[in-house]
Amino acid sequence: MNHQFAHESERHFAQLLDFYNVSWEYEPVEFVLAWRSDRTPCAAFRPDFYLPEHDCFVELTTLNQNLVTRKHAKLRRMRELYPDIDVKLLYQRDYEALLAKYGFSRSSSPAA
């Protein structure tokens, strides 16, 4: 299955999940966060990964601080509207720690 990932970190994360046989789906659900007066969506959040065996979503954040702040706001709003949905936020340092823990660099892939 080929995916067009938005960021290289997402591709590496998917490879890590594959390497450890963790089932995943890429951006399968968009959660509406705000609506216009005519009830059409005007803001939404689509977490990067869904892990069906764990019933949780994972969002990778390896972006600059301004974008991280906006993502935090979306995640807070999502938790207000969808309190039963589990979303884990992985920061750049978390992502890099995962790669290091399993012996991979940013330029290598878990399948290597």
Summary of the structure (lengths in Angstrom):
residues: 112
radius of gyration: 15.1
end to end distance: 18.3
largest distance: 51.1
contacts: 281
relative contact order: 0.20
helix: 35%
strand: 23%
